[in-house]
Structure formats: C-alpha cells, structure tokens
Amino acid sequence: MRNKVMEIWPEIEWIKNDDLKEKVYLAWEYALENSVLTVEDLLTIPFTLLCETTVTFMEHKRSVVHIAVDSAKAMTKFYGDRLPIDMDLLIAGAIMIDIGKLVEYVLDENGKAIVGKTGKLLRHPFTGVGISMRFDLPDEVGHMIATHSKEGDLGKRTVESIIVHHADFASFEPFMKSLKY
C-alpha cells in the first residue's frame, strides 16, 4: 500500500519531519484500506459530487497542496519572520484535508461514487479529524482538516489553515461559480 500512496502523493516527501511524514503515510494507507475507493478510483472520480466536472479527486487534491505551498512561499518572501509559517504542517494539512472523503463515499449499484450515510451525517472534515487523531497527527493538522471547509467558517483559523482553506477554495469555487461566456 505504501507504494500506491507514494505514487499518488509524491508531495508527502516534501515534509521534512520524518515522524510527521510517516504519520501522513500511515493515515492515507489506513484510509485507502478502509475505503470502497481504490487508488485508481481517486485518479478518475470527480473531485466533488456537487457539480459536473472532469477534474479528478487527485488533480484537485494535489493542486491544493501546490497552491498552498506556492502561496506560503510568496508570503514568506515578502513578510519573512513577521508571518511565521510552518511549511511541514502546511503541507501535511493540505494533504490531509479531504482524507475523510475516503470513508464518506460509497459506490452505488453502477459503481459510481456517492455520499453514503457516514458522509451525510458527519462529512469529511469530521471523519478526517478522526483519522488524523487515530494516527496522532499534530492538532494543527486536525485543525486544518476541521476548518478547511464551510464547517470551519465560525472558528478562528491558524495562518496555515487560512492558506490551505483559500487554496482549497481557489481550486474548487471556479468550477462551481465561474461565468461561462
């Protein structure tokens, strides 16, 4: 399973802290082992079930990590130590924010991914935090999972969570709201 996770998530290797990196690997291995979805499914299913799109789950997920990292690098370039950003936590959080979708989805009679009972009752930020805690990931990572979506709008976000939240929406909202001319 490790090789499959490494194949879809080369960005995990960007995490410098070996303990944090290992926990992210273990969490993704667990999620895949306990999901009806396979690695191949993640490479083909739409990243959201809220609209018609050809963008896959992994294209969206990986773009969020890249947008978050590039944003953090630009902010560090201009603000330096005046706005400290923990890149390892940012990367781990960006990789983990949608891990709960692996237990949120079920397959219908045609093999199409749909939101199942768990997803309807808990949604992926909640199940994602549960997976994060199961593998003793830092609370900062759980915080990013919990606050990356609308469920986190009433809470205060860390700097890393703000960056990941906006990276996620920057690669989500254009598909939901963009005007077509």
VEXDREN-2710 file (C-alpha; in Angstrom, 1 decimal):
% VEXDREN-2710
k/r/px/py/pz
1/MET/0.0/0.0/0.0
2/ARG/2.9/2.4/0.7
3/ASN/4.0/2.3/-2.9
4/LYS/0.5/3.2/-4.0
5/VAL/0.3/6.2/-1.6
6/MET/3.7/7.3/-2.7
7/GLU/2.6/7.1/-6.4
8/ILE/-0.5/9.3/-5.9
9/TRP/1.1/11.6/-3.2
10/PRO/4.7/12.5/-4.2
11/GLU/4.2/15.7/-2.2
12/ILE/4.3/13.7/1.1
13/GLU/8.1/13.6/0.5
14/TRP/8.2/17.4/0.8
15/ILE/7.6/17.0/4.5
16/LYS/11.0/17.3/6.2
17/ASN/10.0/16.0/9.6
18/ASP/10.2/12.2/9.3
19/ASP/7.8/11.5/12.1
20/LEU/5.1/13.7/10.6
21/LYS/5.8/12.3/7.1
22/GLU/5.3/8.7/8.4
23/LYS/2.1/9.6/10.2
24/VAL/0.7/11.1/7.0
25/TYR/1.6/8.0/5.0
26/LEU/0.0/5.7/7.7
27/ALA/-3.2/7.8/7.7
28/TRP/-3.5/7.6/3.9
29/GLU/-2.8/3.9/3.9
30/TYR/-5.4/3.3/6.6
31/ALA/-8.0/5.5/4.7
32/LEU/-7.4/3.5/1.5
33/GLU/-7.6/0.2/3.2
34/ASN/-10.9/1.2/4.8
35/SER/-12.5/2.8/1.8
36/VAL/-14.6/1.4/-1.1
37/LEU/-12.5/3.6/-3.3
38/THR/-9.2/2.4/-4.8
39/VAL/-6.2/4.4/-5.8
40/GLU/-7.4/4.0/-9.4
41/ASP/-10.8/5.5/-8.4
42/LEU/-9.1/8.5/-6.9
43/LEU/-7.4/9.1/-10.2
44/THR/-10.7/9.1/-12.1
45/ILE/-13.6/10.1/-9.8
46/PRO/-14.7/13.8/-9.9
47/PHE/-13.2/15.8/-7.0
48/THR/-16.6/16.9/-6.0
49/LEU/-20.1/15.5/-6.3
50/LEU/-21.6/19.0/-6.1
51/CYS/-21.3/19.8/-9.8
52/GLU/-20.4/18.1/-13.1
53/THR/-16.7/18.2/-13.6
54/THR/-13.9/16.3/-15.3
55/VAL/-11.3/17.3/-12.7
56/THR/-10.4/14.3/-10.7
57/PHE/-10.1/13.9/-6.9
58/MET/-6.3/13.7/-7.1
59/GLU/-5.9/16.5/-9.6
60/HIS/-7.8/18.8/-7.1
61/LYS/-6.0/17.4/-4.1
62/ARG/-2.5/17.8/-5.5
63/SER/-3.3/21.3/-6.9
64/VAL/-4.4/22.4/-3.4
65/VAL/-1.1/21.4/-2.0
66/HIS/0.8/23.2/-4.7
67/ILE/-1.3/26.3/-4.4
68/ALA/-0.9/26.4/-0.6
69/VAL/2.9/25.8/-0.8
70/ASP/3.4/28.5/-3.5
71/SER/1.2/30.9/-1.6
72/ALA/3.2/30.3/1.6
73/LYS/6.5/30.7/-0.2
74/ALA/5.3/34.1/-1.6
75/MET/4.1/35.2/1.8
76/THR/7.4/34.2/3.4
77/LYS/9.4/36.0/0.6
78/PHE/7.5/39.3/1.3
79/TYR/6.8/39.0/5.1
80/GLY/9.7/36.9/6.3
81/ASP/9.7/36.3/10.0
82/ARG/6.8/38.7/10.6
83/LEU/4.4/36.0/9.5
84/PRO/5.9/32.6/10.5
85/ILE/4.6/29.7/8.5
86/ASP/5.3/26.1/9.4
87/MET/5.8/24.5/6.0
88/ASP/5.7/20.9/7.2
89/LEU/2.4/21.4/9.0
90/LEU/1.0/23.3/6.0
91/ILE/2.0/20.5/3.6
92/ALA/0.7/17.8/5.9
93/GLY/-2.6/19.7/6.4
94/ALA/-3.1/20.3/2.7
95/ILE/-2.6/16.6/2.0
96/MET/-4.9/15.6/4.8
97/ILE/-7.9/17.9/4.4
98/ASP/-10.0/15.6/2.2
99/ILE/-8.9/12.2/3.6
100/GLY/-12.3/11.8/5.2
101/LYS/-13.9/11.6/1.8
102/LEU/-12.5/8.1/1.5
103/VAL/-14.9/7.0/4.2
104/GLU/-17.6/9.4/3.2
105/TYR/-18.1/7.9/-0.2
106/VAL/-19.8/4.6/-1.1
107/LEU/-20.4/3.1/-4.5
108/ASP/-23.9/2.9/-6.0
109/GLU/-25.2/-0.1/-7.9
110/ASN/-23.5/1.2/-11.1
111/GLY/-20.1/1.6/-9.3
112/LYS/-20.4/5.4/-9.2
113/ALA/-19.1/7.2/-6.1
114/ILE/-21.9/8.8/-4.0
115/VAL/-22.1/10.2/-0.5
116/GLY/-23.0/7.5/1.9
117/LYS/-24.6/7.6/5.4
118/THR/-21.3/8.5/7.1
119/GLY/-20.8/11.3/4.7
120/LYS/-24.3/12.6/5.1
121/LEU/-24.2/12.5/8.9
122/LEU/-20.6/13.6/9.6
123/ARG/-19.0/15.0/6.4
124/HIS/-15.3/14.7/5.6
125/PRO/-13.9/17.3/7.9
126/PHE/-15.2/15.4/10.9
127/THR/-14.1/11.9/9.7
128/GLY/-10.8/13.4/8.5
129/VAL/-10.1/14.7/12.0
130/GLY/-10.9/11.3/13.4
131/ILE/-8.4/9.7/11.1
132/SER/-5.8/12.4/11.9
133/MET/-6.2/11.8/15.6
134/ARG/-6.1/8.0/15.2
135/PHE/-2.5/8.4/13.8
136/ASP/-1.5/11.1/16.4
137/LEU/-1.0/13.8/13.9
138/PRO/-0.5/17.2/15.4
139/ASP/-3.6/19.1/16.5
140/GLU/-2.5/21.8/13.9
141/VAL/-3.2/19.3/11.1
142/GLY/-6.5/18.3/12.6
143/HIS/-7.3/22.0/12.9
144/MET/-6.7/22.5/9.1
145/ILE/-8.9/19.5/8.3
146/ALA/-11.7/20.8/10.6
147/THR/-11.5/24.4/9.3
148/HIS/-10.8/23.9/5.6
149/SER/-14.5/23.8/4.6
150/LYS/-17.7/25.6/5.5
151/GLU/-17.8/23.8/8.8
152/GLY/-14.8/25.9/9.9
153/ASP/-16.2/29.3/9.0
154/LEU/-17.2/30.2/12.5
155/GLY/-13.9/29.2/14.0
156/LYS/-10.6/31.0/14.2
157/ARG/-8.0/29.7/11.7
158/THR/-4.2/29.4/12.1
159/VAL/-2.1/31.0/9.4
160/GLU/-1.5/27.6/7.9
161/SER/-5.2/26.9/8.0
162/ILE/-6.1/30.2/6.3
163/ILE/-3.7/29.4/3.5
164/VAL/-4.9/25.9/3.0
165/HIS/-8.6/27.0/3.2
166/HIS/-8.1/29.5/0.4
167/ALA/-6.0/27.1/-1.7
168/ASP/-8.8/24.6/-1.4
169/PHE/-11.5/27.2/-2.4
170/ALA/-9.3/28.7/-5.2
171/SER/-9.3/25.2/-6.8
172/PHE/-13.0/24.5/-6.0
173/GLU/-15.1/27.6/-6.5
174/PRO/-14.2/28.3/-10.1
175/PHE/-15.9/25.1/-11.0
176/MET/-19.0/26.0/-9.0
177/LYS/-19.5/29.7/-9.8
178/SER/-17.5/30.8/-12.8
179/LEU/-19.3/32.6/-15.5
180/LYS/-19.4/30.9/-18.9
181/TYR/-19.3/33.3/-21.8
END
